[in-house]
Amino acid sequence: MSTAIILLAAGQGTRMNSDLPKVLHRLAGAPLLHHAMRSGAALGAERMVVVTGHGSEAVRKAAQAQDEDAVCVVQEEQLGTAHAVAQARDALAGFEGDAIVLYGDTPFVRPETLEAMQEARASGAAVVVLGFVAGDPAGYGRLILDAGGALQAIVEHKDATEAQQAIRLCNSGVVCADAATLFDLVAAVGNANAKGEYYLTDIVGLARARDLTCAVVTCDEAETMGVNSRQDLARAEAVFQARARAEALENGVTLTAPETVFFAFDTVVGRDVTIAPFVTFGPDVTVESGAEIRAFCHLEGCHISEGAQIGPYARLRPGAEIGEDARIGNFVEVKAAQVGRGAKVNHLSYVGDASVGEGANIGAGTITCNYDGVFKHRTVIGDGAFIGSNTALVAPVTVHAGGYVGSGSVVTMDVPSGDLAISRARQVNKAGLGARMMARLKALKAKGRD
């Protein structure tokens, strides 16, 4: 059975107190929108329709950055969830299969939960609603079941009787139904309510009136967490990080201070990796088995190979490829560069737009001068090359395999294999001048001059 995702992402999110559309606020390094889209993609959905509204162009760009085939439609007026779903009708014209309604501000619904909803559909339910047992059900719509366990109605908290308010089975808003059936039911939804809005929850009553079976699939309450405020966003971040840390530990990663390590939504870490305190992962980081990440490192857009050692206090930026058993030490920054097997960049250096060969040694304070104000230029350091401390490599430049650069050099020409490059001013010692200058300065200070 084919599946389409209808992702509602039109809300302004006034409680966020932000000019940024709510679904573009970041959780674990990615917009909330991307988390919901990833759940649908993991399900194997063939179609993705994102309903935008506030900040529609920015939301469209973000959606298509995650899935270039996503179709975005605009809900010009926010008239309720059923009205939002109706905006996807034309985008899914002729589609045959199930449609699942998700929300761009609800990032934690798991693909396995959506699969359970599909199974309920396959078992004969025309409409499947995702529910959860709430610790505190106040404010949530209640799911009312009949004697046979089928979903009879969704009753909003304010409209519920005292007996219904005692029910803890609550509505998440996530719905699965045959696409044609869903749009037929949505078209019949009215807006005779205090807000004059069209509510998706009304389709259950409409379906029952047509003798269609409605069912409930339940999930953990944490999966249905919505983000409507900065406080909610902070809570969601805490939930994500707790899960990511627990998963890493379960998969054989050593976290010496788990509460201080922050993962991104797509971080991949292999077995027997050791991660020291206060390490932050940005998006698109892979760490292979047996690597060690020492304290206070910041990593993003990089790949770290088996046995490599990073940090402490290192920063790896996008495009950094660190080879097996390589060493990236304290206060080293690497960007758009490949560091070969066993190479060492141990202290206080910047390596950008470069390749460093196997076994090469980069001395403390080395800088690849890669930017001329307009263009980026590349530095190539060959296998086994030795770059002395406090060297500036002015790109484009190549130090060939086995080349040697003396400390304090400014290298502007290629260095052939086996050669020693020295480029620094000749030292001149002025006899006695140092002592005379110091005496004069001390005398001036004694007279009160700064």
Buried (B, 14 or more C-beta within 10 A) or exposed (E): EEBBBBBBBBBBBEEBEEEBBBBBBBBBBBBBBBBBBBBBBEBEBEBBBBBBBBBBEBBBEBBBEBBEEBBBBBBEEBBBBBBBBBBBBEBBEEBEBBBBBBBBBBBBBBBEBBBBBBEBBEEEBBBBBBBBBBEEBEEBBBBBBEEEEEBBBBBBBEEBEEEBBEBBBBBBBBBBBBBBBBBBBBEBBEBEEEEEBBBBBBBBBBBBEEEBBBBBBBBEBEBBBBBBBEEBBEEBBEBBBEBBBEEBEEEEBBBEEBEBBBBBBBBEBBEBBBBBBBBBBBBBBBBBBBBBBBBBBBBBBBBBBBBBBBBBBBBBBEBBBBBBBBBBBBBBBBBBBBBBBBBBBBBBBBBBBBBBBBBBBBBBBBBBBBEEEEEEBBBBBBBBBBBBBBBBBBBBBBBBBBBBBBBBBBBBEBBBBEEEBEBEEEEEEEEEEEEEEEEEEEEEEEEEEE
